[in-house]
Amino acid sequence: MTLAGRFILACLLMLMSAKSHADDAYAVTNVYDGDTVELSHGNSRFKLRLTNIDAPERNQAYGKKSRRALTKLCKGSHIAVTAEISGTDKYQRNLGKLYCNHTDASLYLVERGLAWHNAKYSNDPTTQQAEIVARQNKVGLWKSRKPMPPWIWRQRHPH
């Protein structure tokens, strides 16, 4: 096969790969909080817990702001969930990345100071760096002198 033929074949394979991801479009049917949504595709619905972050709970400071920001980001947009759904958490939610309007929702929230990088379960350097920058710039919840992480809030407010 010629070099030009290989190039054309490579381009076709990339287009086919991109198309398969575009076919995985979901609708966000509910935003529970800043790190959990309900997605639907056809007749199926499931909860997705966003990876790399831990957002404030709804009744916690910045919880409603985090939820509203995620709702606004994903409202009426093209939603794509990567195929990297890595199993379920202890609440039986699927774990994975959520992209709304080609934007990584986890990173979006951390950059705006509306979620913590979840260092216990993630070593993603991009999300980690975004939290450092948000802290330094006192963005969102980092305006507070000592914001309470959601994992501590949940311990103090058991269901």
Summary of the structure (lengths in Angstrom):
residues: 159
radius of gyration: 18.0
end to end distance: 64.1
largest distance: 66.3
contacts: 455
relative contact order: 0.15
helix: 39%
strand: 24%
